[in-house]
Amino acid sequence: MSEPFQLELFAPPEDVRAPDEDPEEALVRRLDEALGGALHSVVLTDNRSRIVSARSLSGALEVRIHRSFVGAPEATLDEVAKFLGGARGTARRRALAAIREHFDRHRGKSRPRRRVLRQEGHCFDLLEILDELNRRFFDGRLDLKITWGRHSARRRRRRGQGISVRLGSYHDGERLVRIHPVLDHSSVPRHVVESVVYHEMLHAVLPASRDSGGRRRLHTPEFRRRERELPEHEQAERWITSNLERLAKRR
């Protein structure tokens, strides 16, 4: 995964999202358009030292951006896109100045929004699943929150780019597990949801490490060993692999 929002106070009149479009999804869509479809995903952060950053995943960009950019004017997002696209010289300095100006203008003007946890879905109760797994595999020691996430904004898939659906995530600062709502469906076996929840719970107890090349590894050999302790883990992995395209269409 404390969600301050300063949505469209500074947006020009023509910069209006559809009334029913989630503001976070609007940011994903607008950034993807500004980057010419080169966006893989967007992670909103509260990091005040690294306002905007990105890394390449399969030829696309995973962008981490401060949540104050939700509702930012198109001109600001254009500058963000130039920065992410590798602008140099004067163009890069202008982009950085615009990013900093927007951030400084919004800093301190938004109050944190209390997060509403949506644990009981249409088909699965995430809190029940979390508590059961906590008892079975962690002696009830883990103090975690869990919620169904939001449906992702649909993005154009670049030619040659594989199907990608992030079914779960763990946010250490909030001790929060978030599960993608595509799994809250009658066609999804319970053990699949349990496997995804268990995977994210492991992130709470097994920190990332770095390999010999200095690269950060989230899924260490110990992580994979613990993951296999879930009896139906491999069966769940096979089901996800076989149904990934169907899940992606529902996101």
C-alpha positions as CSV (number, residue, x, y, z in Angstrom):
1,M,0.0,0.0,0.0
2,S,-3.0,8.1,5.8
3,E,-4.2,9.0,2.3
4,P,-4.2,12.8,2.0
5,F,-5.9,14.1,-1.1
6,Q,-5.8,17.6,-2.6
7,L,-7.8,16.7,-5.7
8,E,-8.6,19.4,-8.2
9,L,-8.2,22.7,-6.3
10,F,-5.5,23.9,-8.7
11,A,-6.7,22.1,-11.9
12,P,-7.6,24.3,-14.8
13,P,-11.3,24.2,-15.8
14,E,-10.7,21.9,-18.8
15,D,-8.9,19.3,-16.6
16,V,-11.9,17.4,-15.4
17,R,-12.2,13.7,-14.8
18,A,-15.4,11.7,-15.4
19,P,-17.7,12.1,-12.4
20,D,-17.6,8.4,-11.6
21,E,-13.8,7.9,-12.1
22,D,-11.8,7.2,-9.0
23,P,-9.1,10.0,-8.6
24,E,-6.3,7.5,-8.2
25,E,-7.4,5.6,-11.4
26,A,-7.6,9.0,-13.2
27,L,-3.9,9.6,-12.2
28,V,-2.9,6.2,-13.6
29,R,-4.8,6.9,-16.9
30,R,-3.4,10.4,-17.3
31,L,0.2,9.4,-16.6
32,D,-0.1,6.5,-19.0
33,E,-1.4,8.8,-21.7
34,A,1.4,11.3,-21.0
35,L,4.0,8.5,-21.2
36,G,2.6,7.2,-24.5
37,G,1.4,3.9,-23.0
38,A,4.7,3.0,-21.4
39,L,3.3,2.7,-17.8
40,H,3.3,-0.6,-16.0
41,S,1.8,0.6,-12.6
42,V,1.6,3.4,-10.2
43,V,2.3,3.2,-6.4
44,L,1.1,6.2,-4.3
45,T,3.4,7.1,-1.5
46,D,3.8,9.5,1.4
47,N,7.6,9.7,0.9
48,R,8.6,13.4,1.1
49,S,12.2,12.9,0.2
50,R,11.6,10.9,-3.1
51,I,8.6,12.6,-4.6
52,V,8.7,10.8,-7.9
53,S,10.7,7.8,-9.0
54,A,10.5,4.9,-11.4
55,R,12.0,1.6,-12.4
56,S,11.7,-0.4,-15.6
57,L,9.7,-3.7,-15.5
58,S,9.5,-5.6,-18.8
59,G,10.1,-2.5,-20.8
60,A,7.5,-0.4,-19.0
61,L,7.7,1.9,-15.9
62,E,6.6,1.2,-12.4
63,V,6.1,4.7,-11.0
64,R,6.2,5.7,-7.4
65,I,4.7,9.1,-6.9
66,H,3.6,11.2,-3.9
67,R,-0.1,11.1,-3.5
68,S,-0.4,14.9,-3.7
69,F,-0.2,14.4,-7.5
70,V,-3.7,12.9,-7.5
71,G,-5.7,15.5,-9.3
72,A,-2.7,17.5,-10.5
73,P,-3.1,19.7,-13.6
74,E,-2.3,18.2,-17.0
75,A,0.7,20.6,-17.4
76,T,2.2,19.3,-14.2
77,L,1.7,15.7,-15.2
78,D,3.4,16.5,-18.6
79,E,6.4,17.7,-16.6
80,V,6.3,14.5,-14.5
81,A,6.2,12.4,-17.7
82,K,9.2,14.4,-19.1
83,F,11.2,13.6,-16.0
84,L,10.2,9.9,-16.0
85,G,11.0,9.8,-19.7
86,G,14.6,10.7,-19.1
87,A,14.6,14.4,-20.1
88,R,18.1,16.0,-19.7
89,G,19.5,19.5,-19.4
90,T,17.2,22.4,-19.3
91,A,14.1,20.2,-19.9
92,R,15.0,18.1,-16.9
93,R,15.6,21.1,-14.7
94,R,12.2,22.6,-15.7
95,A,10.5,19.3,-15.0
96,L,12.1,19.0,-11.5
97,A,11.1,22.6,-10.8
98,A,7.5,21.9,-11.7
99,I,7.4,18.8,-9.6
100,R,8.9,20.6,-6.6
101,E,6.5,23.6,-7.0
102,H,3.5,21.3,-7.1
103,F,4.6,19.3,-4.1
104,D,5.5,22.4,-2.0
105,R,2.1,24.0,-2.9
106,H,0.2,21.0,-1.6
107,R,2.4,20.0,1.3
108,G,0.6,20.5,4.6
109,K,-2.6,21.5,3.0
110,S,-4.3,18.1,3.1
111,R,-5.2,16.2,6.2
112,P,-4.8,12.4,6.4
113,R,-8.0,10.5,5.4
114,R,-8.9,7.7,7.7
115,R,-8.6,4.5,5.7
116,V,-11.8,2.4,5.6
117,L,-11.0,-1.3,5.6
118,R,-13.3,-3.3,3.4
119,Q,-12.8,-6.9,4.7
120,E,-16.0,-8.6,4.0
121,G,-16.5,-9.1,0.3
122,H,-19.3,-10.6,-1.8
123,C,-17.8,-14.1,-1.6
124,F,-14.9,-14.0,0.9
125,D,-14.3,-12.5,4.4
126,L,-10.6,-11.5,4.3
127,L,-10.4,-10.9,8.1
128,E,-11.6,-14.5,8.7
129,I,-9.0,-15.8,6.3
130,L,-6.3,-13.7,7.8
131,D,-7.1,-14.8,11.4
132,E,-7.2,-18.5,10.4
133,L,-3.8,-18.3,8.6
134,N,-2.4,-16.3,11.5
135,R,-3.4,-19.1,13.9
136,R,-2.2,-22.0,11.6
137,F,1.2,-20.6,10.6
138,F,2.2,-17.7,12.8
139,D,0.9,-18.8,16.3
140,G,-1.5,-15.8,16.2
141,R,1.5,-13.4,16.6
142,L,1.0,-11.2,13.6
143,D,-0.8,-7.9,14.1
144,L,-1.9,-7.0,10.6
145,K,-4.8,-5.3,8.9
146,I,-6.4,-6.4,5.7
147,T,-8.7,-5.0,3.1
148,W,-10.0,-5.5,-0.4
149,G,-8.4,-3.0,-2.8
150,R,-9.9,-1.1,-5.6
151,H,-10.3,-2.2,-9.2
152,S,-7.3,-1.0,-11.3
153,A,-7.7,1.5,-14.1
154,R,-7.6,-0.3,-17.4
155,R,-4.5,0.4,-19.4
156,R,-3.5,-0.4,-23.0
157,R,-1.2,-3.4,-23.1
158,R,1.9,-2.8,-25.2
159,R,2.7,-5.3,-28.0
160,G,4.8,-8.1,-26.6
161,Q,4.0,-7.1,-23.0
162,G,2.7,-10.0,-20.9
163,I,-0.5,-10.0,-18.8
164,S,0.0,-8.5,-15.4
165,V,-2.4,-8.4,-12.4
166,R,-1.1,-7.6,-8.9
167,L,-3.3,-9.8,-6.8
168,G,-1.9,-8.7,-3.5
169,S,0.4,-6.2,-1.8
170,Y,1.8,-5.6,1.7
171,H,2.4,-2.1,3.0
172,D,4.8,-2.3,5.9
173,G,4.3,1.2,7.2
174,E,0.6,0.5,7.8
175,R,1.0,-3.2,8.5
176,L,-1.7,-3.6,5.8
177,V,-2.4,-6.4,3.4
178,R,-4.4,-5.4,0.3
179,I,-6.0,-8.0,-1.9
180,H,-7.2,-7.3,-5.5
181,P,-11.0,-7.5,-5.7
182,V,-10.9,-9.7,-8.9
183,L,-10.4,-12.5,-6.4
184,D,-13.8,-11.8,-4.7
185,H,-15.7,-13.9,-7.2
186,S,-17.7,-17.1,-7.0
187,S,-15.4,-18.7,-9.6
188,V,-12.3,-18.3,-7.5
189,P,-11.5,-21.2,-5.1
190,R,-11.0,-20.3,-1.5
191,H,-7.6,-21.8,-1.4
192,V,-6.5,-19.3,-4.1
193,V,-7.5,-16.4,-1.9
194,E,-5.8,-18.0,1.1
195,S,-2.6,-18.5,-0.9
196,V,-2.4,-14.8,-2.0
197,V,-3.2,-13.6,1.6
198,Y,-0.5,-16.0,3.0
199,H,2.0,-14.8,0.5
200,E,1.5,-11.2,1.6
201,M,1.6,-12.2,5.3
202,L,5.1,-13.7,4.7
203,H,6.3,-10.3,3.6
204,A,5.5,-9.0,7.1
205,V,7.9,-11.5,8.7
206,L,10.6,-12.1,6.1
207,P,12.3,-8.8,5.1
208,A,13.9,-8.3,1.7
209,S,17.6,-9.0,1.2
210,R,20.2,-8.1,-1.4
211,D,22.0,-10.6,-3.7
212,S,25.7,-10.6,-4.5
213,G,25.0,-8.0,-7.2
214,G,23.3,-5.6,-4.7
215,R,19.9,-6.2,-6.2
216,R,17.0,-6.2,-3.7
217,R,15.3,-9.6,-3.4
218,L,11.8,-9.8,-2.0
219,H,11.3,-13.5,-2.5
220,T,14.3,-15.2,-0.9
221,P,14.9,-19.0,-0.8
222,E,13.6,-18.9,2.8
223,F,10.5,-17.0,1.6
224,R,9.8,-19.6,-1.1
225,R,10.4,-22.5,1.4
226,R,7.9,-21.0,3.8
227,E,5.4,-20.3,1.0
228,R,5.4,-24.0,0.2
229,E,4.3,-24.8,3.7
230,L,0.8,-23.9,2.7
231,P,-0.6,-27.3,1.6
232,E,-2.5,-26.0,-1.5
233,H,0.1,-23.4,-2.6
234,E,1.1,-25.2,-5.8
235,Q,-2.5,-26.0,-6.7
236,A,-3.3,-22.3,-6.2
237,E,-0.4,-21.2,-8.4
238,R,-1.5,-23.5,-11.2
239,W,-5.1,-22.1,-11.0
240,I,-3.8,-18.5,-11.1
241,T,-1.6,-19.2,-14.1
242,S,-4.4,-20.9,-15.9
243,N,-6.9,-18.1,-15.2
244,L,-4.7,-15.0,-15.3
245,E,-6.1,-13.7,-18.5
246,R,-9.7,-14.0,-17.2
247,L,-8.7,-12.2,-14.0
248,A,-7.1,-9.4,-16.0
249,K,-10.3,-8.8,-17.9
250,R,-12.2,-8.4,-14.7
251,R,-9.8,-5.8,-13.1
